[in-house]
């Protein structure tokens, strides 16, 4: 419900929020995009926490990757996605058909 509260603050006159689907963030983002014609910037901090933390099962890892694919892949409502983490996105997501990323790192950057 926190996400819906955030949307209500940003879009207090939205008709879409009256029909908000608590179970499907993608449907809600898509409807808000069609209503407002404004794209979203998605920020996922420590995207790889579920992948690298041993307390999550392989099935939970797989479900998380499926969710990321559903949330991000070919979505017209997104201006861009910014993800932070210690695991290279291309290493973990290369098999998942999420090949739409440009990866930037500070490790080999001459400026850092």
N, C-alpha and C positions, 0 to 999 in steps of 0.2 A: 504493500500500500504506500510505502514511502515514495516510490517512483510516481504514482498517481498524484500524490500531494505536490511533488515538484512540478509536474505537468500543470496542475491546477493553478499554481502560483505563476507559472510562465504564460499560460493561456487561460486566463480567468473566464473568457467568453466562449470557450470552445464547446461546440455541440458534441463533438466526438467523445469528450470525457464523460458525458452522460451515459454512454454505451461502453465504457472502459472494460476491457477484458482482463481480469486480474491474472489470468493464466498465460497470456501470450504477449510478451513485450514487443515482438516483431509486428504483430497486427496493430497494436496501439501506435507504434512509431510510424508505420505506414499510413494509418488513417490520419494522424496529426500532420504528416508531411503533405498529404493530399488536401487537407483542410487549409493549411497555412502556406504551402508552397515554400517552406523553409527547411533546408536540410540540417541534419544533426551531426555534431562532432562527437564521436564515441571515444571515451578515454577508459582504458582498462589498465589499472595499475597492478603490477605483479601478476600478469596474465597467467604465468606458469606455476603459480602457487599450488594449484590442484595437481599439476603434472609432477612437480618435484617433491611434494610432501608425501611421505610414506604412509600417512594415515588414510589416504584415499586409495581405493581399489583400482584395478585395471579397468573394470567396468565403469567406474565413476570418471576415470580419465577419458575413456572413449565417449561417454555421454557428454562430457564437457566440450570435447572437440566437435561433436555433432552440434551442440548448442551454439558454439562459436561460428561454425559454418552457417547455421540457420540465421544467426543474428547479423552476420557480416557479408557473406558472399553475394555479390551482384544485387545489392540493395540500393535502390534509387533514393531512399531517404537519408543516406549517409553522405556527408561532404568528404569526410575522411575518418580513419580510425587511428588512434595513437595508443600503442600498447607498450608497457614497460615490463621488464623481467630480466632474469639472468640467463634464461635458456633462449637460444636463438630460435626465433619463430620458424625459420625455414627448416630447421632440423626436426622439429616436432610436428609441424603441420604439412610437410611436403607430401605425405601420403593421403592427406585428407581433402584434397582438391581446393584448399585455401592457398592458392599460389598467386595471390593478388597483392603481396606485400613487397615493399622496398625496405630493406633492413639497414639501419644506421647503428653504428657502434662507436663507442669512445675508446675501445681497446687499442685499435691500430690507427687511430686518427692522430695526425701530426700536430693538430691544435691542442691536444690534451696530453 
